[in-house]
Amino acid sequence: MTRKRRTFTQEFKLEAAALVLDEGYSVPEACRSLDVGETALRRWVQQLKQERGGETPQSKALSPEQQKIQELEARINRLEREKSILKKATALLMSDEMNNTR
C-alpha cells in the first residue's frame, strides 16, 4: 500500500516554521505535534530563515513579503520579454520600410 503524498498550504508551512524559530520548539517536537516529516519541516525552517535574512527563495516563498517580491520579479521578467519583442518588431518594420523606399 502506497502512502498518498500530502500537500500543505503556504500558511501552514509558515506557521510550522515559526513554531521552531519563534516559539522555541525543537524540530522533532514540532514534527510530532503537527504530524509532518522532519525533513520537510527542516526545509521550511531553513527557507524561512533565508527569507527573514532578505534572500529571495528559489521555491515558492513562505512569507507574504517574499511572495509579493516573487510576483513582482515575475512581472518584471514578463515585461522585459515583451519589451524585447517589441524592439525587434519595430526594428524589423523599420528595415522593411527603409527597403521599400529605395
Secondary structure, 3 states (H helix, E strand, C coil): CCCCCCCCCHHHHHHHHHHHHHCCCCHHHHHHHHCCCHHHHHHHHHHHHHHHCCCCCCCCCCCHHHHHHHHHHHHHHHHHHHHHHHHHHHHHHHHHHHHHCC
